Amino acid sequence: MGTILQDLRYGFRMLMKSPGFTFVAVVALALGIGANSAIFSVVNAVLLRPLPFKEPERLVILWEKSETQDTSVAYPNFLDWRDENKTFEQITAYRRDSFNLTGAGEPERLAGRLVTGNFFQTLGVQPSAGRDFVAQDDTPASVPTVILGHGFWQRRFGGDLSVVNRQLTLNDKSYTVIGITPADFRFASETDIYVPIGLSVAEVPFYKERGSHPGLWVAGRLKPEATLEQARAELDTIMARLGQQYPETNKGRRVHIESLYENTVRDVRPALLVLLGAVAFVLLIACANVANLLLARSAARQKEIAIRTALGAGRFRIMRQLLTESLLLSIMGGALGLLLALWGTDLLIAAAPDDVPRLADAQVDLRVLGFTLGVAVLTGLVFGLAPALQSSKTDLNESLKETERGSTGSRQGLRGALVVSEVALALVLLIGAGLMVKSLWQLQQVETGFDPNRVLALQLSLKGDNADPAKVRNFIAQVEQRIKSLPGVESVAFTNGLPFAGAAEQSFGIVGRPSTDPSGDTTPHPAVRYNTSPDYLQTLSISLRKGRYFTAHDRADSPPVVVIDETLAQKYFPNEDPLGQRLQVGGGDTPPFEIVGVVGHVKHYGLDGEVPVESQFYFPLDQASPRLMTVIAGGISLVVRTQGEPQTVATAVRAQLLSVAPDQPVFGVRTMKEIVGESIASRRFSMVLLLAFASVALVLAAVGIYGVMAYSVTQRTHEIGIRMALGAQADDVLKLVVRQGMILALAGIVIGLVASYWVTQGMKIILYGVSPSDPATFGLISLLLVVVAFAANYIPARRATKVDPMIALRYE
């Protein structure tokens, strides 16, 4: 212990003797360790930390699956799954909904979740205050009850526990608050309130329809002895029976089942692992830089080490002293890196898109502290071991001579190998970042199908008495008239859904078409349905391909009409004119809709990837049935095209809405350009981080090349002086030094290209429109690194040309 303390004291004194070296080394390590710890804190929260439920490994998510797409679950099918299964301990259903809170200050739209009474019991969660739902709460005849989300409770009621047993007015109905969720409870998206679904089953007809899929999802807790495969086989057997019993709605349908954990992290895991790999590369480059600094420093300490050896210090004792200094450097770098990680984690949480699950739980906890300490110690060993081995192999005769000539060939070779590794690692990171940049650029070139410029979007949720169909129609007419009269407004329209904000799907048949149409598909056919006021298509500048747009004459008392998009037209009417054809939508007692127009296709799910349903059709809002109008009113959007910047009229538009319905909250006020941008926010976030890490890697690699070549020039001053005394010109010396450095850089680039080809294959899942081995990206990034390497070599090479031969010949 005494010798260890002695090593620590001596090592600390030696580091303090070289403050410049110590500062550069600690900062380089802090950048690498801090970035790794910050990203690990996110990975820990999202991927590694168990879900905050009782025995989360037994929790699964279920939904229905047809031959062509995944869908939500029909409520009657859920009841059959619940009653007939033998592999589940509990099974629960839930769906998103919104509620208007009134009578307690300013009206507010709440993100709600309708759940069966055993929802929290299935997850193994108990309310932090109050009680859980019981079976009696989940019936149509029960007294309405609600459980508050912890975040909403803190925000709206300031954490006041007396809110339990109080009454809240939700959608013009009184609910009793019976409980509050725990602070760490997270399930899917952020939720303000939880309401038993049984209250709605009797009131909302589509819950009783086996062919209706109203956004209902199912979670289950497997029995301890049951496996995922057994549950899947059992539910498929149940669905096969339901397909025989109800062929019109259930034929060919199966059940998709996967673990809740996998469902939670599946979409974000690839991007997080790529980022974790990127920061690991940054740390390796930092280690190589510090190892080079230590090798240069050890050359200056050769005589000291030789004297220590001559006085009896063994090789192991010398290595231990040098490794102690390396560990001191890494611990200091780790301490500073931990401070950077604290700041970086908060920055990641603030900058990340909202769809990263459990990101809000990311923090520098004991596991992250342990990770940081482990990385710091491992880093100290990685960058300190090679210099320690080299320095401990001391030739006493050479080292004790009064000479300061260059380092040994083995030391120079090791420094060159470190530079090659830095360049290779930096190239891999830069190519990865380049692929992400090109991928995002390709994504931004995708045609949306509408013009998002100068368009303001707002959302409303008309609930309770305000959802009466007659009142909804009157509200729409008044609002459109008032907003059209505002200065700077070109047009205004209502719709049941915005592009990129979710899509309602509905099946249709073609009147007069046999069971199999020219496309080979059997009826009914799926399509995304929009119900809009007359000016919606013009307001979003959705191009008219054939026929006409809706007009004010397309009302409830006029013949039903529909406008289809070109995708639907090409798929189902490939060799005929779709105008005049009729579509059967809804039940058989609903009159068919005549196609009066064909418009361009709109990207309604997002800019990237495959979508379950491409075809789209539009219906006049005035021709919606009373039942459908009530459903639409619960989540209706307003779009306003302006002459200037949309936000300049936002306040006036909001005021007009509140003047017509003062107790209805207005939310989601954004421009359509913001909505388009949000659809690629996750990709942009990953790209920015990867680009930042790659830039740090490029700087570190350039500094490493410069450091090696500058040190080489210093060590070769005597040689260069001799060359110049014998007639070498400045250009000859310049070429000599640059060539030496560029050989190292080019070797690193070749190795980096081979490594990049294999590493970037793992990025395929997060790229769009670009190959992971894109030749243009590989070529341009390699050229960039060549230019940077040349600049890093040129500066010390220029210094070498200014060597005075007379001074150099007296260098010894």
N, C-alpha and C positions, 0 to 999 in steps of 0.2 A: 504493500500500500504506500510505503514511504517513497519508493522509486516512482510509482505512478503519479503521486502528487508532485514529485520533483519534475517529472516529464511535463506535467500540465503547467507548472510554473515557468519552466524554461521555454516551453512551446509558446506560451502566452507572451513572454518577453520578446521572443524572436519575431512574433507576428506584429507586436507593437513597434518593433524596430523598423519595420517596412510597412508604414501605414498605407502607402499607395497600393502596393501589392495586396495587402489585406482588404482594403476597401473594394478594389475591383473584383477580387475573388468572392467576397461575401455578397456583393450586389448580384453578380452572375448567378451564384447559387440560390440567392433569395428569389430571384425571378423564376428559376426553374422549380424550386420547392414550393413557393407560394402558388404558382399556377397549378401545380399538381394537387396541392391541398384544397384549393378552391374548387377545382373540377371534381375531386374526390368527394368533397362535402355534398355536391349535388348527386353524384352517382350513389353515394351512401344513402341519401334520403329517398331517391327514386327507385334504385335497383336493389340495394342490399338490405335496407331496413325492412323487417317484416311488416306486413300490412297491420294496421292497428285494430285488429279484431281477434277474437278468441280462436285459437287454432286455425289460422288463416289458410293453411295448406288444404283444408277440407272444403273451402268455399269455391264455388264454380259459378260461371255465368252461362245462361242458355238463351238461345233464340231460334226462330224457325228458319228453315233453309229450303228453297225450291231448287229446281234444276238450273236456274239462271241467276238467282240472287239471294242474299240474306235479307230477312225481314224481321220486324218485331213480332210479338206473339199475340195471337187472338186470345181474348180473355176466356172464352169457353175452353180452348185448348189448354190453357194454363190450369183451369180447374180440373181437367182430366189428368194432366200430369201430376198434380198435387194429390189427387185422390187415389190414383192407381199405382204410383211408383212404390218400390220396396227398397230402394238404395239411398234415399235421402232421409235425413233426420228432420230437416225443415226445408220448405221451398216457398219463396216469396216473390211477388210481382211488384213492379214499380214503373212509373212513367213521369216524365217531366211535365210540369204545368206552371202556369203563372197565376198569381193572385193579386188583387188590388187591395191594399190596406188603406182604409179610410176611417175617419172619426177619431184619429189619434195624431193630430198635427197634419203636416203636409201629406197629401196622398202619395203613396209609394207603390211601385210595382215590385212584387216579391218573386224571386225564383223559388218555386215550390216543387215538391215531389209527392205524388199520390202513391201510397204504399199500402200493401196488405197489412193486417194487424200484427203479423209476426215478423215484420221487416227487421226491427232491431234485435229481436230474439234470434233470428237466423244468423245475423252477423255476430252475435255474441257481444252486444253492446248494451250497456245500461245508461239511461239518462243521468247526467251529473246532478240534476235537481228534479224534483217531481217524480212522476212515474212513467212507465212505458204504456204503449197501447195494449189493450186487452181485446179479446174476441168480440165483446159487446160494442166496442168503439167502431168496428169495421162492418157495420150493418146499415142498410138504408134507413132504419128507424132510430138509429142511435142519436144521442146529442152530439153535435159537431165538436170535435176536439182537434187540437193542434200541438205539435212539439216544435219548439223553436230551435233553429241552428245556433250554435254558440256564437259565431261571428255576428249574425244578425242581432242576437240578444245583447251583445256588447255594444254594437253600433247604435241600435235604436233605443235601448232601454238602459244603457250605461251599466250593465251587469247587475241590475236590481232584481233580487230573487223574489220580491213581492209580486212580480209579474205572473208567477205561477198561480193558477186558479182565477186569473183575471180574464175578462172578455176582450176579444179582438174582432173587429168587423172586417171580414175578408169576403170580397165579391158580394157586398151588401148582406152578408149572413154573419150571425154572431157565432164565434168559436171560443171554446174554453181552452186556455193554455194549461196543459197538464204536465209538461216537462221541457227540459233543455238538454241538448246533446252535449257530450264531453268536448273539451277544448281541442283534443287531438283527433276528433272524428272527421274523417274525410271519406266520401264515397262518390266516385265519379266526379261530376262537376260541383261547384260550390252551390249549396242549397240554403235558403233562408228558413223555410218552414216545411214540415212533414204533416200530411193530412191523410187519414184513412181513405182508401180508394172505394170502400163500400158505400160511402155517402154519394158517390157519383154513379155507381152501377145502375141504380134504378132510374136516375134522371137522364143519363146519356144513352141513347139507343144503341150506338155502335158497340158498346161493351157486350151486348147480347149476341152480336153477329159474328159467327165463326169465320166469315170471310173478311172481317175487318181487322186491320193491323194498326191500331192507334198509338204506335210508339210505346208499346208495353214491353218491358224486358223482365227477365226472370233470373233470380239468384237462388242458389241452393247450398245447403250444407250436407255433404256426404256423411253417411254413417261411418263410424271408425273403421269397419272392416271392408267398406265398399271402395272400388277403384273407379277412376274416370272411364275406363273402357266398359266396365259393367253398367255404369249409369248411361253411357251412350247407347249401348246395345238395348237396354231396357226401354229407354225413351223412343228409340227408333221403332221398336216393336209396338209401343203404344200409338205412335203416329201412323204406322202402317195400318193398324186397326181403324184409326180415325179416318184414314184415307179411303178405306172400304165403306165405312159407315156414312161419310160425308164426302163423296167423290167430287162434288162441284167446288168445294173449297179446300180440301185437304189432300187430294190425290197427288202423289209424287213428292209430298213435303216430308222433310226430315228435321231432326233437331241438331243444332250445332252446340257443342258444349266444350268449354275450356276453363282452365283455372282462373280465378279472379286475379291472381297476381299476373299471369301472362296477359290477360285482357287489359290490365292496367298499364303495363310497361312495354308492350309489344311495339308500339309505334315510335317510342322515344329511345329504345335501347340502342339501335344502330348508331344514331347520331351521337349519343353520349359516349359510346365505346370509341368512336372515331376521335372525339375530342380528348378522351382519356389517353388514347395512343399518341395524339399530337403533343400533349403536354409532357408525356414521357420522353418523346424525342427532344423536346426543348431542354429537358433536364439532362439528357445524355450529352447534348451539345455543350451545355454549361459545364458539365463534368470534364469533357475533353478540353475545354478552354482552361479550366483551373489546373488540370493535369499538365498542360503545356506551360502554364505560369510556374508551377512547382518544378518542372524540369529545368526551366530557365534559371529559377532561383537556386536549384540544387547545384548548377554549374558554378555559381558564384560561391557556393559553400563547400566546394570540393576540398579545399585546404583544411577547413574546419573539421570536416568529417574524417579526413586523413589523420589529422592530429589526434582526434578522439580514438580512432582505431589504433594508432601507434601507442596510445596510453593504455590500451587494453580493452577498449569497448568491442564487444563481439558484433557480428553482423545482425543478429536478432535484436540486440540492444539498440543499434542505430536505426533499424527498421521501425522498432516500437516508438522511438522518439519522433521519427518523421510521420508515422501514422497518427501519433497523438496530435501533432500539429494539424494534420489533415482533418482529423475529427473535430478539433477546435474550430477550424474554419467552417466545417459543415454544420456544426451546432449553432454557430453565430448566424450562418446563412439560413438555417432552419428557423431560428428565433425571429429574424427579420421576415422570412417567408411566411411565418404564421401570422404576423401582423398584416402582410399583404393578402393572405388568405381570408382573414376576417373582413377586410375591405372588399376583396374580390367576390366573396360569397354574396354579400349584400348587393353588389353591383350586378351579379348574375341573376339574382332573384328579381331585381328591379327591371332589368333589360329583357329578360326571357319572355316569350309569348305566354299567354294564359293557359294554353292547352298542355303544358308540361305537368303531368300529375305529381302531386306531393312535393312540388318544388318549394312551396312555402315552408316546408318542414326542414329545409336544408340549413344546417348550422355547423359551427365548429364544435363538435361534441367530443367526448372521450375517444371515440373510435377515430375521428379525424386527427385528434392530438396524437394518438398512437401511430397513425399512418404517417404524420409529419415527422415524428421522432424516428420512426423506422426508416423513412426515406432519407432523413438527414444522416443517420449513422451509415446506411448502405452507401449513400453518396460519398461520404468521407472515405470509405474503404475503396470504392470504385475508382475515384480520381486520385487517391493517395497511394494505392498499392504499387502501381507501375513505377512512379517516380521514386518511391521508397526502395523498391528492388534495384532500380538502376543506381541510385545514389549509394546504396550499401555495398555495391561491388566496386570498391575503390582500389586503384593501383597506387600504393604508397609512394613508390619511386617517382611516378609521373606527377602525382598530386602535390608532393612536397617541394617540387622544383619551383623556382621563382619564375613562373610563366603563367600567362592567362590566356593561352591559346584556346581555340574552340573546343567544344564538347566532343566527346567521343562519338565515333560513328554510330554506335548502338543507340546513344541518347538522341542523336539527330534523326536516326531512322524511326525511333518511337514517336518523336514529335511530328515527323512527317505522316506517320500512320494515323495519329490523332487528327491532324488536319484533314486527311482523306476521309476519315469517318465523320467529321463535322460537316464537310461538304455533302457527303452522301445523305446524311440524315436531314440536312437543310433542304436538299433537293426533293426528298420524299414529301416533306411538309409543304413545300412550295407547290409541288405538282398537285397535291391534295387540295390545297387552297385554290389553285387555278381551276381545277375541275369544278369545285363548288361555285366559283365566280361564273364560269361559263354556263353551268347548270342553271343558276339563278337568272342569268341573262336570257337563256333560251326560254325559261319559264315566263319571263316578262314579255317575250315576243308573241306568246300565245294570244290569239284573238279571243276576246271575251264574248264577242257577239253583241255588245252594246257599248255605248259611249259613256264612261263614268265621269267625264269632265263636267264640271258645273252642275252636279246633281247632289242634292241634299236628301238624306233618308232619315226618317224618324219612325219609331214604333209606338203602338198603342195597344192596350189590352182592355177592351170594353167588356166588363163583367157585370154580373147581377142584372138589375133592371135595364141597364144600358145595352145589354146584349140582345134585347128584343129586336127581331128582324126589322120591324117598321122603324124603330128608333135608330137602328144602325144606318138604314138607308137615308133617313133624314139627316143624321149626323154627317154622313159622307157628302151629301149635297150641300149642306151649309158650309162645311170646311172648304170644299173645293171652290165654292163661289167666293168666299172671303179671301182665301190665299191667292187666287188668280188676280184679285184686285190690288195685291201688294206691289209696290214699285220693285222692279228688278226681277219679277217672276215671269218666266215664259210659259210654263205649263205645270200642271199638278195632277197627280193620280194616286189611287189607292190600289194595293195588291195584298194578297194573302201570304206572299213570301218574296223575299229578295234573293237575287243571285248570291251564291256562296253562304247563305244564311240558313241552309237546310231546305229540303224539298219534300213536298207532299206528293205521294205517288198514287195513281189510280189506274185500274184496268179498264180497257174499252174493247168493244167489238165493232166490226164493220158491217153495216146493214147490207144484206144481200150477198155477203161474202161467205163461201163455204167454210167448213171447219178448218181447212188449211188454205192460206193465202199464197200469192206468188213468192213471198219471201221464205216460205217453208215453215213459218211459225203457226202454231195453233192458237185460236182465241181462248180466253181473253188476252189482250196485249197490254203490257205495262207502259205507262208514260208519266212524266212529271206534270202535275196540274197546277196552273195558276188561274186564280179568279181575280180579274182586274177591272178597274173603271175604264171608260172608253179611251182616255188619253195615255194609258200606261205605256204601250208599245212605242208611241211617238216620244214620250218623255225620256225614255231610256235610249232613244234612237236605235231601236231594233229594226233592221232593214226589212222592207216589204218586198218579197220575191214575186208574189203573184196574188191577184185578188184585191182585197181591201182590208183596212183596219176596222176595229169596232167603231161604231158611231153612237150618238145619243139615242138613236132609234132602236137600238138593241136592248129592249127593256123586257120586263117580266111578261107583258102581254103580247110580245112579238115572237115570231118563230125562233126556236133555240138555234144559236149559231156557235161556231167554234173556229178559232184560228190555230193552225198547226205549224210546227217548225219544219224546216227543210229536211231534217234527219228523219222525222216521222214520214214525211212525204216520200222520200227516196226509199225507205224501207218497206212501206206498205202499199205504195202506189208507184212502183218503179217504171211502169210502161203506160201509165194513164194519167189523166188530169185529175188531181184530187179535188178541185173545186166542184162543189155540188154533191160530192159523196157525203154520206151520213155516218156518224159514229154513235154507237149505243154506249152510253156512259151511265153507270149506276144500275139500279134494278130494272127488270123488264117493263115495269109500269112507267118508267121515265121516258118521255118522248126523245127521239134521236136528235142529235145536233148536226146541222149542216155546215160543212167546211166552206167558209167564205174567204179565207186568206191563208197564205203561206208566208212565214217570216224566217229570218235567219236563225241559226242555232245559237243558244246562249250557254256558256259554261256555268251551270247552276250548282255543281258540287264543288268545284275548285278548278284551278288551272292545270293541275298535274294529275297524272295517273288515270287508271280505268275507273269508270263510273258504272254502277249497277243498272241504271236506266238512262239512255241517251235521249229518247224521244220526248217531246214536250208539246203540250197544247194549252191554249188560253181560252177562258170562258168569260163572258161579261158578268161582272159582279151583280148587276141588276137581275140576272137570270138565275142566280143561285137559289136553291130551295130554302125555305125558312130554317130548316134544321141545319143546313150547311152554312147559312149566313150566321147563325149563332156560334158555330164552331170557328168560322173565320174571324168573327169579331173578337175572339179571345186573343188573337195575335195578328193584328193587321198593321201594315206598313204604309207610310206615306212617302212619296218621292216628289221632289220639287226641282225642276230645271230652272236655273237662274241665268241672268245675263252676265253676272260677274261672279265673284267668289261666293260659293254657297253659304259659307259661315256668316256672311254679312246679313243674311235674311233669317238666320236661324232663330234669333230672339223674337222677331216679329211673327214668324210662323208658329212658334211655340205659344205665343200669346193668343193667337187666333184659335188654336186648338183648345186652350184652357178656357177661353171665353165661351166656347160652345159646350164644353163638358168640363167644368171646373173641378170635379171630383175624380177625374180619370188621369192617372199618371202618364206622362210622356217620357220615353226613355230611348236609349240607343240612338242618340242624335249624332250622326256621322255623315261624312261625304261618301259617295260611292267609291271614290279613289281610295279612301281609307279602308273600306270594306275589301276592295281588291287587294290592297297591301297586306291586310291582316290574314288573307288566305295563304300567303307565302311567308308569314312572319317566322315560322319555325325554321324554314330553310335559310332565310336571311340571317337569323340569329346564329345558326351553325356556321354559316359562311363567314360572318364577321369575326367570330371567335377563332376559327381556323386560320383566317387571314392574319389576325393579330399574332397568333402563335408562330405562324410561318415568317412573319416580318421580324419577330424577335430572333428566330432561328437564323435568318439571313444576316442580321446584324452581328450575332455572335460568331457565325461562320466567317464573316468578313474580318471581324476583329481577330479571330484565331489565325487566319491566313496572314494578316498584317503582322501580328505578333511574332509568328514563326519567322517570317522573312526579315523583319526588322532585327530580330535577335541573330539570325544567320548573317546579316550584313555586318553587325557588330563583331561577331566572332571571326568573320573572314576579312576584317579590315586589312590585316597584314598581307593576306593573299592578293586582295584587290590592288593594294599598293604596288606589289611586285609586278602584277599584270600591267598596270598603267606605266610603271617605270620601264617595262620592256616594250612599250609601244601600243598597248591596248587603248582604243579610243573610248570616249564616254558611251557611244552607242553600243560598243561591244560589251561593256560592263552592264549596261541597261538590259541588253538582250540576255546576258548570262543569268542575271538575277531573276528577271521576269520568267525566263524559260523554266528555271528551277521551280518557282512557285506555281506556274501554270501546269507543270507536269503533275504536281500534287492535286491541283484543283480538277484537272481533267480526269485523273484517276478516280477522284471522288464522284465526279459527275457520271462516269460510266457505271460505277458500282451503284450509285443512286438511281440511275435509270432502270437497272435490272431489279433493284429492290422495289422501286415505285410500281413497276408493272405488276408485281405480285401483291403488294400492299393495297393498291387502289382497287383491286378486284372486290375487296370487302366493302367498298363505298358504293357499289352498284345500286343497292337498295335506296340510297338517299340522293342519287343523281337523277336528273331529268334531261332527256334529249342530248346526252353526251356519253360517249363510251368511257369506261374507266381507264382505257388505254388510248385516249384521244391523241393522235400524233401531233396535232397543232399545239395542244397544251404542253405536251412533253418537250416539243422543240422550242417553243417560246420561253418556257421556264428555264430550260437548260441554257439558252442563249443569255437570259437575264443573269443567271449565276456565273456564266463565263465573263460577262461584263463586270460584275461586282468583284469577282476574283481578280480580274486584270487590274482593276482600280486598287484593290488591296495590295497587289504585288508591285504596282507601278510606283507608289509613294516611297517605300524603302529602296526600290531600285534607283530612283532618282537621287536619293541620298547617297547611294553607293557611288554614283558618278562624280560626286563632289569630294571624294577622298583625295587628300593631298599625299602624293607618293612619298615625299620626304618624311612627313609625319608618320605615315603608315609603316615605313621601313624602320622607324624607331619604336614601333608599337610595343615590342617586348621590353 
